[in-house]
Amino acid sequence: MYNYETVFILTPVLSEPQMKEAVEKFKTVLTDNGATIENEELWGLRKLAYPIQKKTTGFYAFLEFAGEPTIVNKLETAYRRDEKVIRFLTFRQEKFAHEYALKRRSLKKNAAKAAEEAPAQEAAPEAPQAEVTEETNE
């Protein structure tokens, strides 16, 4: 099994539920063909670097998955058949790129965990501190 990354851009005229439905459709194509989804990121509506099909924005979605090489052809065929997809790119990760992706995901999880804990700590009342007084002998 190889590790792959795919990024695809969906047309901006979709509503939020339609966009999520399209992403789920492609995840289903992957899992039905024996791939395992390792990471999913929805980057949201972003401005394109140049107009594509007279559109200047699009919904970006990123998937990391592990599977056999034949899955890529089936996934790209699904992209081409869906009129909601305006661009896509799929490539196989090298060993070091996969290690970097794992490291990046763990850092992101730790940052999210720290962000959740920070408000909880602020809400907790602080214990009163004892006053420290210095006495001088004169």
Secondary structure as the mmCIF struct_conf table of DSSP 4:
data_model
#
loop_
_struct_conf.conf_type_id
_struct_conf.id
_struct_conf.beg_label_comp_id
_struct_conf.beg_label_asym_id
_struct_conf.beg_label_seq_id
_struct_conf.end_label_comp_id
_struct_conf.end_label_asym_id
_struct_conf.end_label_seq_id
STRN STRN1 TYR A 2 LEU A 10
TURN_TY1_P TURN_TY1_P1 PRO A 12 VAL A 13
BEND BEND1 LEU A 14 LEU A 14
HELX_RH_AL_P HELX_RH_AL_P1 GLU A 16 ASP A 32
TURN_TY1_P TURN_TY1_P2 ASN A 33 GLY A 34
STRN STRN2 THR A 36 ILE A 52
TURN_TY1_P TURN_TY1_P3 GLN A 53 LYS A 54
STRN STRN3 LYS A 55 GLY A 67
TURN_TY1_P TURN_TY1_P4 PRO A 69 PRO A 69
HELX_RH_AL_P HELX_RH_AL_P2 THR A 70 ARG A 81
TURN_TY1_P TURN_TY1_P5 GLU A 83 LYS A 84
STRN STRN4 VAL A 85 ARG A 92
HELX_LH_PP_P HELX_LH_PP_P1 GLN A 93 GLU A 94
HELX_RH_AL_P HELX_RH_AL_P3 LYS A 95 ALA A 123
BEND BEND2 ALA A 124 ALA A 124
HELX_LH_PP_P HELX_LH_PP_P2 PRO A 125 GLU A 131
#
